[in-house]
């Protein structure tokens, strides 16, 4: 009887795991940028060998390749690879306005230029600071959860190789992982839904930074009800 119960438990666990995997849907078809649109800056985006490739260009602000659809509660998984000396990120629950708009954030008024993407960002940081997996509030409040006190997460990033990001949003709960290592776990309810976006950070007039690339692949999401 005990063996039978254990077998049933294992079977249910396997079925649950399969259903969880089936719940993920791809956001990128590996061939085209269908379902995505560029906002804010003029960095170059293209598809190459099953990955979205973002390339730095001079004299532009931060650039964002955004999903055409907004998402609220979800689990997002993305693999990424970034050049040394570059900065990037994965936006989530982020937004932009069609015209210049002034809003109030934590009692302070803030003016957003038209098309300026802002919101939560999963940091991609290959520098010695090693904050990949931390959460930055792009264009609004700055760092919400850095990795100063999370040595395990700082060490999890792989230089010059593919890494895996996981972002989980449930209501006001936000959690992130880098290569399976927990990075952040906090609550914030400023924005409940928004686009997913792939950031190429602006480089200003730094000629030595022109042409650096960041790549993303196997982009998939599971919407939570």
ZIGI-V572107 format. One record per helix or strand of 3 or more residues. SS is the DSSP state (a for helix, b for strand). FROM is the first residue (numbers start at 1). LEN is the number of residues. Records with the same first field share a line. If there is no record, write none. Layout:
SS->FROM-LEN  FROM-LEN
//
This chain:
a->2-21  151-6  207-3
b->36-5  44-5  51-5  63-5  74-9  87-9  101-5  108-5  118-8  135-4  142-4  163-8  173-6  181-7  194-7  213-11
//
